[in-house]
Amino acid sequence: MTGPDSPLAVLGEIHTCLLPSRNVLDLPASSELLSAVQPGSTVSSRERPIPLAISPNRVEGVDCDLIPLSGKHVHVIGTIASRAVVVGGRILQGSSQTRVTRAQEAARQPWSHYLSMPGTVEAVSKLGDAPAGRLADGHLRAHEEDQLDLTSISQRMSTFIRVDPRLDQRMPFRAGTTRLRWAVEVDPDANELPRFAFRLVGKRVRSVRLTMAEPDMAAAQRFCEDLAAHDWLLTTISQMADRGGASDHETDMLLDQLVPMLDQLVPLWMPGAHASPGLRRLWAELESDPGFTRQWTARVGQLRDRVTTETLKALRHSKIISHDW
């Protein structure tokens, strides 16, 4: 059974992009960069198996609606906890989440009450007996003006780091931003492996839905950040692989992007490396369908073949020019 403060659902969103720096940051530099999120607070970091730095949370107040699937609007008041993550000194993430709980009082409370529970929103509307699944589904699918806007909040966190003057804004190759929206339905009776669904919503938007017991939910954000980083890696390298063949005068430009992309991104592929042991097993499902690592291996091989081909073209072109002289 859930207690009065037990969460009904956990809602989150992650924006993933290339860190705007010509060079890969080492772990001390990544930690120094993220210290700007909350000056004076400690940045969490680890060196192995892949360098990872996570900023302390920054809290933002909200007073808005949730829109459950097939249900009336639910008004919530509280705070969103956001943090920045740097993976391998190359990938930047803005990550936001909040826990949805039932308000114990129908009346609006002073803001000091909500600030005392960072990363929690209280539902002041009547919820009924089983709202958790509808809340999770509504977050993943509904897009209305007055809804909880985690997109803007996580994007602000990402932008805050991207414009830091310590970054030179010189990126070695082109890469876009992906968004992963996630939701956890908290099931007090769950005693098996968490249920999991991953869906591509568009070219750059993904959704993840988890069902798990309350003790496991603290690991959900880190699992989703890990998944978002690997999805971004696969998306970025696939888009480069799908580009058409280059003309002779474009060969050098293409090689200038392909070589650093392979050098800097390939070592970062390590699914589940930073996920909790309990949720790391969910990667087995992703490896089975859609087969993340099989896709990654094929795309990397395709790009390496492209590098070989473009290098041979460049050598042939230089010989032709030399012969003409």
N, C-alpha and C positions, 0 to 999 in steps of 0.2 A: 504493500500500500504506500501511496505517496503522502508525505507530510504537507503541512500548509505552505511551506516555503519550497516545496519540490517543483522543479521546472516542468512545464507541460511540453515545451519544445525549445530547441535552440536554433536560432536563425543566423546565417552568416553569408558573407560575400568576400571574394578574394580577387584583386586585380594583379596580374602578373605581366611583367615587361622586362626589357633589357635595361640593365643599369647604365645610365648615360656616361660612360667612362671609356676612354680608349684602351686602358689597361685593366686587367682583372685586379680587383682589390684583395689584399691579403686580409686575414681575419682581424688583426688589430685595426686596420683602416676601416673595415666594415663596421666594427663595433663603435669606433669613434664617430662614424657617419650617423649611426642609429641613435647615438646618445643625445642627438638634438631633439628627438621626439619628446623626451622627458628629462631635461637637464638635471643632473644630480642623482638620477636613478640608474640602476645597474642594467646593462645590456647582457642578456643571456647568450652564450656562445659555446660552440664545441668545434674542434678541429677535424675530427674524424667521425665517420668515413669520408664525409664531404664537409668542408667548412660551412658553418651555419651560424648566423647571428640574428637574434630576435630582440626587438626593442621592447621597453616597458610599454604598458598600455596607456593610451590617451583616452579620456572619457568625454563623451559628447551627449548632451541631454536631448531627448525627443518627446514629443507630445503629439501622437498621430494615431492612425488606424492600421490595424492588420486586416487583411481581407481573406478569411478562410474560404477554401473551395466549397461551393454550395452552402454558403452560410452568410449570416449578416456580418456587417463590419464589427470589429472588436477594437475598442479604444484602449490604447496603452500609453503609459507614462513611465519614463525611466531613463536609462542611459545605455549607450552603445560603447563597447570597449574596442578600440582599434590599435593595431600595432603594425610595424614595418618589419619585413623579413628580407635578409640578403642571403642567397644560396650560392655557394661557390664563388663569392666575390663578383658574380656576373648577373644573377637574376634578382630582381627586386619585386617584392610583393607588398601591397597594401591590404591588410586583412582585418575585417570587422566582424563582430558577433555580439549577440545578446541572448539571454535566457528569458523566456516568457513564463511568468508565474501569475497565480491568482492574487489579486489585491485583497488584503484582509479587511480593508475599510473601503466602503463605496465612495466616500468623499475624497477629493483631491488632497494630497498631503503636501507639506512644505518641501521645497526642493532638497533640503538637507536630508530628508528621509530617503529620497531616490539616490542622492549622491553617496549615501552610506552603503549602497549596494551596486558597485560598479559593474557594468555589463549585464544589467537586469532591467527588464521592463515589466511593470505590473498591469495586468488586464483589469480595467475598472468596469468593463461591460460584463454582463452575465454570460457565462460560457457554456452552460449545460454540463452533461455528464462525460462526454468523450470528444473534446475539441482538438486534442493534440494532432491527430492525423490531418484534420482539415486546416489547421494553422500551418503545418509544414507544407502541405500541397499548395495552399494559397500563396505563401511566400515564394515558392518556386515558379508559379505560373501567372500570378496577377501583376499588373503594371498600371496603377492608377496614381493620379497626382498626390492624393492625400495619404498614400500608403507609406509604410516604413521604407525609407529610401537608403538602403545600405549601399547602393551603387555610388551615390555621391559621396558618402562618408568614406568608403574605402578608397575611392579615387582621390579624395583630398589627402589622405594619408600617403598614398603613392606619390602624388605630385609634390608634397612637402619635401620628400627626400630627393626626388628627381631634380629639383631646382637648387639643391644645396650648392653653395659656391665651391665646395671642395671637389665637386665633380666637374670634369672639363667639358662635358656635353659632346664629346667626340666619340661616336659609336663606330666600331670597326665593321659593322655590317647592319643591314636593315632588319628590323624585327618589330612586329606589332604587339598589341596588348590583348590578352585574353581575360575574360571574366568567368569566374566559377561561383555560382550561387548555390548555397548548400543549406540543408535543413535536417534537423534531427527530431524525430518523433520519440519522445521518452516513454518507454513501455515498462512499467514497474514489474511486469511478469516475464520480461525477456530473460531467458536463461540459456540461450543458445548463441551461436555466432551472430553478431549484428546483421540485420538484413540491409541490403545495399543496392542502389540503382544509380547508374551513371548515364547521362543523356547529353548528346550534342544538340543544342538549341539552334545554332547557326554556325557561321564560319568561326566566330570568336567567342561564343557564349556557351557555357556548359552548366549543367545542374547535377547535383548529387543529393540523394535522399537516403538517410540512414534511420534505422529503427534500432534502439538499443536501450539497455537498462541505465538507470541514473548513474551508477558508479563508473560506467565506461564513457560517459559523455564528455568528460574533461579532455579526453584525447581526440575528440572529433575535429577540432579546429586544426591541430597539427597534421592529422591524416589528410584533411582536405587541402591544406597548404602544400603538402608533399605531392598529392595528386595533381593540383593545379600547376605546380612547377614542372612536372613531367609531361603533362598535357601541353604546356607552353613549349617545352623543348621539341616535342613531336610535331606540333603545329608549325613552329618556326622552321624546322629543318625540312618538313614536307613541302612548305610553300617555296622554299629555295629549290628543292628537287623538281618541282612542277614547272619551274620557269622554262621557257623555250630556249633553244640553242642560241648561243651568242654569235653575232657577226664578228669578223676579224678584229674590227676596231673596239669591240666590247669585251674581248677575251681578257685583257689585262684587268679591266674593271671587275669582271666576274671573279677572277682568281683572287683579287684583293679582298673580296668578301668571303669566298668559299673557304680559303685557307684558315683565317682566324675563326670562322664559324665552327669548323671541324675541330680545330685545336682547343677552343675554349668551351664548347658545348658538349662534345662527346664524353669527356671525363665526368660530367655531372649526372650522367644517366645511372642511377642506382635506386630503383623503385623500393620504397619502404624503408630506406636507410634510417630515416629519422622518425618513423612512425612508432607508436607504442606496440609492444609485442602482440597484444590482443587484436589490434586493428591491422597489423601488418599482414595478417592472413587474408584480408580482403584483397590484397594484391593478386592472390592466386586466381580470383575470379576475373580480374582485369587482364591477367596474362592468358587466361583461357578465351575470353571474349570481351573486348575486341582483339586481344593479343598485342598489348602495348609494346613489349620488347621485340616481338617478331616484326612489327611495323617499323620500329626504330632501327633495327639491324638492317632491314631492307633499304630504308631511306639513307642511312649512313653509307651503305655500300654504293648506292646510286650516286651520291655526291662525291665519294672518293673516285669513282669511275669518271665522273664529270671533270674532276681536277686533273686526272691523268690525260683525258682527251683534250682539255683546254690547254694544258701545258704542251702537249705535242703540237697543237695548232700554233701556239705562240712560237715554238722552236722552228717550225716549218716556215712561218711568216718571216722570222728574223733571217733565216737562211736565204729566202727569196730576195729580201731587201739587200742582203750582203752580196748576193750573186749579181744583182742589178748594178751595184756599184763597181 
